[in-house]
């Protein structure tokens, strides 16, 4: 049964009291001064299929527009000029595969594909130790990281991630990530108390059709 992700669980994880998952946590050094959450880039649609990094058709990879977004994200994050965005010092993405009952179960490669070129540019290794459903363990690791942390994830699991982070205004976090949107960054900035984050939405505005419109907050 998947563990329910709550703010209390998140705070427990920050103190090292709660860690669910197989990955070994990094030595205590956090919390990060900034956490940025993005959805993976554009996925296959009825009009455009997915293509893997080798040019082969794959329903678990990005479509062509998604690869274009992934390329645009390199400059967006590596040389940021948009207010609220900072150059990542660590990047995490949900793992594209994992062992289930002794068998390799393929999952979406899109979160990793979205940040692979960015990580290469920055000289970073993408941490893919966690899969969708292991958000509690993911956050426990994120909170031990100093600097600026970028997480690339599936949109259905970004909401519990975001809602678990202790913020100054929990009602500002959207109730859901819209299924048709790939163009937003959730930004969390650590406040002077060292315990809470201020939340904001930063539109990417990288490709034609990207929107400035924020997602509706849950508490409004």
N, C-alpha and C positions, 0 to 999 in steps of 0.2 A: 504494500500500500504506500502511495506517495505521501511523504510527510507534508503537512500543511505548513506553509511559509508565513510567518507572522513577524511583526516588529519585535516582539519579545524574543523570538527565536533568533532573529537577526542580531539583536544586542547580545544575546548569549554567545553567539558565534564570534562576535567581535572580541569577547573576553577569552576565547579559547575553550569555553565550556561546552560548545555544541559543534560537532563536525560530522556531517553525514556524507558519505561518499568515499571513494577509494583513494583519491589524490592526496598526497602529503602536503600539508600547508607550508607556506614559506615562513621563515622566522619572523617573529613579530616586529613590525617596523611601521605599520600604518597608524592611523587610517590615512587613505589618500586625500589629498587636498581637493581633488576633483574626480568624479566618476561620470563617464559618458556612456549611455546605452543607445545602440542603434539596432534597427532591424536589418537583417541581411538585405542585399540589393534585390532587384526585381526578379521574381520567379517566373517559370514558364506559364503561359496562358494558352487559351484556345487558339490565339493567333500566332504565337511564337513559342517554340519548344526550347528546352534547356540544352546547353552545350557545355561540356566539361572543359578543363584547361587544355586538353589535348585535341579539342575540336570535334569530339565525338558527341552524338546525341545522348542526353542524360536528363531524365525527369527530376533528378535530385540536384541539378546544377542550376546556375543562373541562365537566364535568357540573354540575348545579345545586349539589350538595353541595360540589364543588370551588370554585365561586364563593363559597359561604358560608365555606369555609376561607380563601380569599384575602382576604375581608373581615376575618375574625378575625385574620389575620396582621398587619394594619395596627397594631392596638393591641399585639399581642404583641411586635412589634419596635420600634414607634415609642415606646412607653412601657413598656419591659420591666420586669417584676416577677419573672420567673422566673430563679432563679440560673443563671448561665452565659450568659444572653442579653444582648446589648447592642444599642443603637441603631446601625444601619448608617450608615456614611459613604460607602459605595459599594455599588452593586448590579449584578450581572451575571446574565444569563440567556441560554440558548442561543437563537440566532436562529431566528425562525419560518419563514424562507425564505432561500434562497441561490441563486446562479447556478451551474448545472451544465451544462457544454458549451453555454453560451450561452442556456440556458433556465432560467426561474425554477422551482425545485423547492420545492414546499410541504413544510414540516416541521411538527412539533407546535408550536402556539402556546401550549401550556400553561405552560411555564416562564416566559414573559414575562407571561402573564395572571395568574399566581400572585403576582407582585410589582409589577404595574403600579400598583395603588391605593396600596400602601405607598410606592413611589417618588414618586408624586404628593404624598402627605402630607408626605414628607420634603423635597420640592423637589429630588429627584435625577432624573437621566436614567439609565434602565436601559441598560447596555452590552450590546448584542446582537451584537457583532462576531464572536463565535465560535459555531460549530455543534457538535453532537455529533460526536465524532471529532477535535476540535481541542483536546483537553484540555491538551496540552503548552504550546501557545501561550496558552491561557487562564491557566494557572498562572504563566507568565512575566509576564503582565500583573498578576495578583493580587499577586505578590510585590513589585511596584514601588509598590503602593498603601499609603499610611499608614492608620492608624485601624482601622476595623472593616469587613470586607468580607463581604457576603452573596452567595452564588451559588445560583441556582435552576436545576436541571438534571434530565435524565432519569435514572431510577434505575439503568439498566444501565451508565451511564457515571460515576456518582458514586463507585463503588468504586475504579476506577483513579485518579480524582482524589484521593480520600482516602488511598489507599495510597502515593501519590507524595509526600505531604507528610512531611517528616522529623519524626518524632515520638519522644518519649521511650520509648514502648512500642508498637512497630509491631504486635505481636500483638493489641493491643486493638481494632484496626480490624476491623469485620465483613468476612467473605469476600464477602458479597453483601447488597444491599438487598432485603428481602422484597417481592415483587411486589404484595402486598395492603396494604402499609403506606404511608401518606402523612403520618404524624403525628410524625416524628422530625426533630431537628436534630443534625447532626454539628458539634461545636464544637472548634476548635483554638486554644489559647491560647499565645502566644509565651512562651518561657521566658527566664530571665535571660541565658543564653548568646547570645541573639539568633539562634540557628540552628535550634533544635528547638521543637516544639509539644507541649503536653499535650493529649491527645484525650479527649473525653467525649461521651456521648449525652444529649441533653436532650429529653424528650417534650414535645410541644406541648400535649396535653390541651385542645384547643379545641372539639371537636365530640363528640357522643354516639358511643361506640364507639372513640374514641381510647384507646390503650393506654399504660401506664407501662412495659411490658416492653421492655428494651433488645434490640437485635439481637445474636445470638451472635457473639462475637469470633472472628476467624480463628485466633488462636494459642492457643485454650483447648480 
